[in-house]
Amino acid sequence: MRHASFIARTVFVQNNDVEAACRVLNRILGREGILEQYRRTRYYEKPFQVRRRVNYEHCKALYDEDMNRKIQFVLRKNRLDPFPGCS
């Protein structure tokens, strides 16, 4: 059996259309975060910039998780009060 991550990064060129294959490959690499990692390690990142970036990513993850939880709460269909907090 083939390794799943290898299959996910394998792009086939169909009908000699290399441009479309490159677009697909860039989309896959962007989704997996490989391009961001490459851009980050291309130049030296000072320690204070690393701390700033990591703190920002942590805060953003917390915010996104909280907002997703609130959105899922609002989108629930089987609530007694369809608009909580509004009178």
NUSENU-521911 format. One line per field, with one value per atom (N, C-alpha, C, CB): residue number from 1; atom name; x, y, z. Coordinates in steps of 0.2 Angstrom, whole numbers. Atoms other than C-alpha are relative to their C-alpha. Glycine has a CB too. Layout:
residues N
num	c(NUM,...);
atome	c(CA,...);
X	c(X,...);
Y	c(Y,...);
Z	c(Z,...);
end
This chain:
residues 87
num	c(1,1,1,1,2,2,2,2,3,3,3,3,4,4,4,4,5,5,5,5,6,6,6,6,7,7,7,7,8,8,8,8,9,9,9,9,10,10,10,10,11,11,11,11,12,12,12,12,13,13,13,13,14,14,14,14,15,15,15,15,16,16,16,16,17,17,17,17,18,18,18,18,19,19,19,19,20,20,20,20,21,21,21,21,22,22,22,22,23,23,23,23,24,24,24,24,25,25,25,25,26,26,26,26,27,27,27,27,28,28,28,28,29,29,29,29,30,30,30,30,31,31,31,31,32,32,32,32,33,33,33,33,34,34,34,34,35,35,35,35,36,36,36,36,37,37,37,37,38,38,38,38,39,39,39,39,40,40,40,40,41,41,41,41,42,42,42,42,43,43,43,43,44,44,44,44,45,45,45,45,46,46,46,46,47,47,47,47,48,48,48,48,49,49,49,49,50,50,50,50,51,51,51,51,52,52,52,52,53,53,53,53,54,54,54,54,55,55,55,55,56,56,56,56,57,57,57,57,58,58,58,58,59,59,59,59,60,60,60,60,61,61,61,61,62,62,62,62,63,63,63,63,64,64,64,64,65,65,65,65,66,66,66,66,67,67,67,67,68,68,68,68,69,69,69,69,70,70,70,70,71,71,71,71,72,72,72,72,73,73,73,73,74,74,74,74,75,75,75,75,76,76,76,76,77,77,77,77,78,78,78,78,79,79,79,79,80,80,80,80,81,81,81,81,82,82,82,82,83,83,83,83,84,84,84,84,85,85,85,85,86,86,86,86,87,87,87,87);
atome	c(N,CA,C,CB,N,CA,C,CB,N,CA,C,CB,N,CA,C,CB,N,CA,C,CB,N,CA,C,CB,N,CA,C,CB,N,CA,C,CB,N,CA,C,CB,N,CA,C,CB,N,CA,C,CB,N,CA,C,CB,N,CA,C,CB,N,CA,C,CB,N,CA,C,CB,N,CA,C,CB,N,CA,C,CB,N,CA,C,CB,N,CA,C,CB,N,CA,C,CB,N,CA,C,CB,N,CA,C,CB,N,CA,C,CB,N,CA,C,CB,N,CA,C,CB,N,CA,C,CB,N,CA,C,CB,N,CA,C,CB,N,CA,C,CB,N,CA,C,CB,N,CA,C,CB,N,CA,C,CB,N,CA,C,CB,N,CA,C,CB,N,CA,C,CB,N,CA,C,CB,N,CA,C,CB,N,CA,C,CB,N,CA,C,CB,N,CA,C,CB,N,CA,C,CB,N,CA,C,CB,N,CA,C,CB,N,CA,C,CB,N,CA,C,CB,N,CA,C,CB,N,CA,C,CB,N,CA,C,CB,N,CA,C,CB,N,CA,C,CB,N,CA,C,CB,N,CA,C,CB,N,CA,C,CB,N,CA,C,CB,N,CA,C,CB,N,CA,C,CB,N,CA,C,CB,N,CA,C,CB,N,CA,C,CB,N,CA,C,CB,N,CA,C,CB,N,CA,C,CB,N,CA,C,CB,N,CA,C,CB,N,CA,C,CB,N,CA,C,CB,N,CA,C,CB,N,CA,C,CB,N,CA,C,CB,N,CA,C,CB,N,CA,C,CB,N,CA,C,CB,N,CA,C,CB,N,CA,C,CB,N,CA,C,CB,N,CA,C,CB,N,CA,C,CB,N,CA,C,CB,N,CA,C,CB,N,CA,C,CB,N,CA,C,CB,N,CA,C,CB,N,CA,C,CB,N,CA,C,CB,N,CA,C,CB,N,CA,C,CB,N,CA,C,CB);
X	c(4,0,4,-5,-4,6,-1,-1,0,10,-5,7,5,-5,3,-5,-3,6,3,4,-4,16,-5,4,5,0,-3,-6,3,-7,5,-1,-5,9,2,6,-1,9,-5,0,5,2,2,1,-1,0,-2,-5,1,1,-4,7,4,-13,0,-7,0,-13,5,-7,-6,4,-2,3,2,-4,3,-8,-4,10,-2,7,3,2,-5,-3,5,-13,3,-6,-3,-2,3,5,-3,8,-5,4,5,-7,-3,-6,2,-13,5,-2,-6,4,0,6,0,4,-6,0,5,-13,1,-7,-1,-8,5,2,-5,8,-2,6,2,-1,-5,-4,5,-15,4,-5,-4,-2,5,4,-4,8,7,-1,-7,24,3,1,-2,25,1,-5,-1,23,6,-6,-6,37,6,0,-6,48,1,-1,-1,45,3,-7,-2,48,7,-4,-7,65,4,0,-4,71,5,-4,-5,78,0,-3,0,83,-5,7,5,69,3,-7,-3,75,-5,0,4,69,-6,5,6,57,-5,2,5,49,-3,3,3,47,-5,6,5,39,-6,3,5,28,-5,2,4,22,-3,5,3,19,-5,6,6,9,-6,3,5,-1,-4,3,3,-4,-5,5,4,-10,-6,5,5,-21,-6,2,5,-29,-3,4,3,-32,-5,6,5,-41,-6,3,5,-51,-4,2,4,-56,-4,5,4,-61,-6,5,6,-72,-5,3,5,-80,-3,3,3,-83,-5,5,5,-91,-6,3,5,-102,-5,2,4,-107,-4,5,3,-111,-6,4,5,-122,-6,2,6,-132,-3,3,3,-134,-4,6,4,-142,-7,1,7,-159,-5,-2,5,-168,1,1,0,-167,-7,4,6,-182,-1,-2,0,-178,5,3,-4,-172,5,-4,-4,-164,2,-3,-2,-155,3,5,-3,-152,-4,7,4,-165,-7,0,7,-182,-4,0);
Y	c(-6,0,6,0,-6,17,5,4,-4,30,6,3,-5,43,7,0,-7,59,0,2,0,53,1,-6,-1,51,7,-5,-7,68,5,2,-4,76,-2,1,2,67,3,-8,-3,77,-3,8,2,70,5,-6,-5,80,-4,2,2,77,4,-1,-3,81,5,3,-5,90,7,0,-6,103,1,1,-1,108,5,1,-5,124,-2,6,2,116,-5,-4,4,103,4,-5,-5,117,3,5,-4,126,-5,2,6,109,-1,-6,1,107,5,-1,-5,124,1,7,0,122,-5,-1,5,106,2,-7,-3,114,5,2,-5,129,-2,5,3,119,-4,-5,4,108,5,-5,-5,124,-1,-2,1,119,7,-6,-7,136,5,2,-4,145,-1,0,2,135,2,-7,-2,138,8,-2,-7,157,2,3,-1,157,-1,-3,2,148,3,-7,-3,157,5,3,-5,171,-1,8,1,172,4,2,-3,176,1,-4,-1,185,-3,8,4,177,4,-1,-4,192,-1,7,1,190,-7,1,7,171,0,-5,-1,175,3,3,-4,188,-4,6,4,176,-6,-3,6,161,3,-3,-3,172,2,6,-2,179,-6,4,6,162,-4,-5,3,155,4,0,-4,170,-1,7,1,168,-7,1,7,149,0,-5,0,153,4,4,-4,167,-4,6,4,156,-6,-3,6,141,3,-3,-3,153,2,6,-2,160,-5,5,6,143,-3,-5,2,138,4,-1,-4,153,-1,7,1,151,-7,0,6,133,0,-6,-1,138,3,3,-3,150,-4,7,4,138,-6,-2,6,125,1,-2,-1,122,-2,-4,3,113,4,-7,-4,128,2,6,-2,133,8,0,-7,152,1,4,0,154,6,1,-6,171,1,6,-1,170,7,-5,-6,186,6,1,-5,196,-1,0,0,201,4,2);
Z	c(0,0,0,6,0,-4,6,-7,-6,9,-2,2,2,9,-1,6,2,10,-6,6,7,-5,-5,-1,5,-15,0,2,0,-9,-3,7,3,-16,-7,4,6,-32,-5,-1,5,-47,-7,0,7,-64,-5,-1,6,-80,-5,-3,5,-91,-7,3,7,-110,0,-1,0,-108,3,-7,-3,-97,6,1,-5,-86,5,-2,-4,-80,5,-5,-4,-73,6,-4,-5,-64,5,-4,-5,-56,4,-4,-4,-50,5,-5,-5,-42,5,-4,-5,-34,5,-4,-5,-27,4,-5,-5,-20,5,-4,-5,-12,5,-3,-4,-5,5,-4,-4,1,6,-4,-5,10,6,-3,-5,19,4,-3,-4,25,-2,7,2,16,-3,-5,3,6,6,-5,-5,22,4,5,-4,31,-5,1,4,16,0,-8,0,16,7,-1,-7,35,0,5,-1,34,-6,0,5,18,3,-5,-3,29,8,-1,-7,47,3,3,-4,59,7,0,-7,75,5,1,-5,91,2,6,-2,95,-5,2,6,78,1,-7,-1,82,5,1,-6,99,-2,6,2,91,-5,-4,4,77,3,-6,-3,88,5,4,-4,100,-4,4,4,86,-3,-6,2,79,5,-3,-5,96,2,6,-1,99,-6,1,6,81,1,-6,0,84,6,2,-6,101,-3,6,3,92,-5,-3,5,78,3,-6,-3,89,3,5,-3,99,-4,5,5,84,-3,-5,3,76,5,-2,-4,92,1,7,0,93,-6,1,7,74,0,-6,0,77,5,2,-5,92,-3,6,3,82,-6,-3,6,67,2,-4,-2,78,-2,7,2,72,5,-6,-5,87,6,1,-6,99,2,0,-2,109,-2,8,2,107,-6,6,6,89,0,-6,-1,93,7,-3,-7,110,1,2,-1,118,-2,-2,3,108,3,-8,-3,116,-5,7);
end
